Amino acid sequence: MYLIRDFKDTDLSSLELIYHDAVMQQGRRGYSNEQVEYWAAFPYLYAADFKALVLKGYTRVMACNQIPVAFATLHPDDHLALLYVLGDHAGRGIAGRLCEDIEQEACRRNVSCLRTDASVLSRPVFEQRGYRLVEEEQLVKGDLEFTRFIMEKSLA
């Protein structure tokens, strides 16, 4: 049974693993091996940045039998910054449930428009939830180029 709960400090290593696993398991559907390896390493290569984002934001965890399998972070109040699901749990509506939870929290914070930076993989998830494309960007990280989509959803 899947239950959404608040992030606990003891979850940090699990969230690093979820992030890494989600990218490694699903990333090759839209990115090269080099891009996937670079992207998946973020919580380890930039551990302080990852930890700060998770701790500063409103982070929710989806747990199965009390074990974290997915998470989402709202930071700042108008930006869904992170949304990752373990590969073995993908395709079960977990991302949608976490989005709903984050959107409700954004509403409680009087946010009228929620934004996110979607990957090639997550764009369809956000489109199904009513997000619209604002801009397509090409980011350069190291010597790799990544496509991402700036998307937004009206919450009013």
C-alpha positions as CSV (number, residue, x, y, z in Angstrom):
1,M,0.0,0.0,0.0
2,Y,1.3,3.4,-1.0
3,L,1.1,6.3,1.5
4,I,2.3,9.9,1.1
5,R,4.0,11.4,4.1
6,D,6.3,14.2,5.1
7,F,10.0,13.9,4.5
8,K,12.2,12.8,7.5
9,D,15.9,13.5,7.9
10,T,16.5,9.8,7.9
11,D,15.0,9.6,4.3
12,L,17.8,11.6,2.6
13,S,19.9,8.5,1.5
14,S,16.7,6.9,0.3
15,L,15.9,10.0,-1.8
16,E,19.4,10.0,-3.3
17,L,18.9,6.3,-4.3
18,I,15.4,7.0,-5.7
19,Y,16.7,9.9,-7.8
20,H,19.6,7.8,-9.1
21,D,17.5,4.7,-9.8
22,A,14.7,6.7,-11.5
23,V,17.2,8.3,-13.9
24,M,19.2,5.1,-14.6
25,Q,16.0,2.9,-15.1
26,Q,14.0,5.3,-17.2
27,G,16.5,7.9,-18.6
28,R,17.6,6.0,-21.6
29,R,14.1,6.3,-23.1
30,G,15.0,9.9,-23.9
31,Y,18.7,10.5,-23.3
32,S,22.1,9.1,-24.2
33,N,24.1,6.9,-21.9
34,E,26.4,9.8,-21.2
35,Q,23.6,12.1,-20.3
36,V,21.9,9.5,-18.1
37,E,25.1,8.8,-16.2
38,Y,25.8,12.5,-15.6
39,W,22.2,13.3,-14.6
40,A,21.9,10.2,-12.3
41,A,25.1,11.3,-10.4
42,F,23.7,14.7,-9.3
43,P,22.7,13.7,-5.7
44,Y,26.2,12.2,-5.1
45,L,28.4,14.7,-7.0
46,Y,26.5,17.7,-5.7
47,A,25.3,16.2,-2.4
48,A,25.2,19.5,-0.5
49,D,23.0,21.1,-3.2
50,F,20.7,18.1,-3.3
51,K,20.4,18.0,0.5
52,A,19.7,21.8,0.6
53,L,17.0,21.6,-2.0
54,V,15.3,18.7,-0.2
55,L,15.6,20.3,3.2
56,K,14.6,23.9,2.2
57,G,11.7,22.7,0.1
58,Y,8.4,21.2,1.0
59,T,9.3,17.5,0.4
60,R,6.8,14.7,0.4
61,V,7.7,11.0,0.2
62,M,5.6,8.1,-1.2
63,A,6.3,5.0,0.8
64,C,5.3,1.4,0.2
65,N,5.2,-0.6,3.4
66,Q,7.0,2.4,5.0
67,I,9.9,2.2,2.6
68,P,10.4,5.4,0.4
69,V,9.8,4.7,-3.3
70,A,9.2,8.2,-4.7
71,F,9.4,11.9,-3.7
72,A,8.5,15.4,-4.8
73,T,9.8,18.8,-3.7
74,L,8.2,22.2,-3.9
75,H,10.8,24.9,-3.8
76,P,10.4,27.8,-3.9
77,D,6.6,27.9,-3.3
78,D,5.8,28.3,-7.0
79,H,8.1,25.6,-8.4
80,L,7.8,21.8,-8.4
81,A,11.6,21.2,-8.3
82,L,11.9,17.4,-8.0
83,L,9.7,14.5,-8.9
84,Y,11.2,11.0,-8.9
85,V,9.9,7.4,-8.7
86,L,11.9,4.2,-8.3
87,G,11.9,2.4,-11.6
88,D,10.2,-0.7,-10.2
89,H,7.3,1.5,-9.1
90,A,6.9,3.7,-12.2
91,G,3.7,3.6,-14.1
92,R,1.5,3.1,-11.1
93,G,0.2,6.7,-10.8
94,I,2.6,7.6,-8.0
95,A,4.0,10.6,-9.8
96,G,0.4,11.9,-10.4
97,R,-0.5,11.4,-6.7
98,L,2.7,13.3,-5.6
99,C,1.9,16.1,-8.1
100,E,-1.6,16.4,-6.6
101,D,-0.2,16.7,-3.1
102,I,2.4,19.3,-4.2
103,E,-0.3,21.3,-6.1
104,Q,-2.6,21.3,-3.0
105,E,0.3,22.6,-0.9
106,A,1.1,25.3,-3.4
107,C,-2.6,26.4,-3.3
108,R,-2.4,26.5,0.5
109,R,0.5,28.9,0.0
110,N,-1.6,31.1,-2.2
111,V,0.3,30.2,-5.4
112,S,-1.8,30.9,-8.5
113,C,0.6,29.4,-11.1
114,L,2.9,26.4,-10.4
115,R,6.0,26.0,-12.6
116,T,8.3,23.1,-13.3
117,D,11.3,22.2,-15.4
118,A,10.3,18.9,-17.1
119,S,12.6,16.4,-18.7
120,V,11.7,14.6,-22.0
121,L,10.5,11.8,-19.8
122,S,8.4,13.8,-17.3
123,R,6.8,16.2,-19.8
124,P,3.9,13.8,-20.6
125,V,3.2,13.3,-16.9
126,F,2.9,17.1,-16.5
127,E,0.8,17.5,-19.7
128,Q,-1.7,14.9,-18.4
129,R,-2.0,17.0,-15.2
130,G,-2.8,20.2,-17.2
131,Y,0.6,21.8,-17.4
132,R,1.3,23.8,-20.5
133,L,4.6,24.3,-22.3
134,V,6.1,27.8,-21.8
135,E,9.5,27.3,-23.3
136,E,11.9,24.6,-24.5
137,E,15.5,25.1,-23.3
138,Q,18.8,23.5,-24.2
139,L,21.0,23.3,-21.1
140,V,24.7,22.6,-21.2
141,K,26.1,20.6,-18.3
142,G,29.8,19.7,-18.6
143,D,30.2,18.9,-22.2
144,L,26.6,17.5,-22.5
145,E,23.5,19.2,-23.8
146,F,20.1,18.5,-22.2
147,T,16.6,19.4,-23.4
148,R,14.2,20.5,-20.8
149,F,10.7,22.0,-20.9
150,I,9.6,25.0,-18.7
151,M,6.0,24.2,-17.9
152,E,3.3,25.8,-15.8
153,K,-0.2,25.1,-14.5
154,S,-2.8,27.6,-13.3
155,L,-4.0,26.7,-9.8
156,A,-6.6,29.4,-9.6
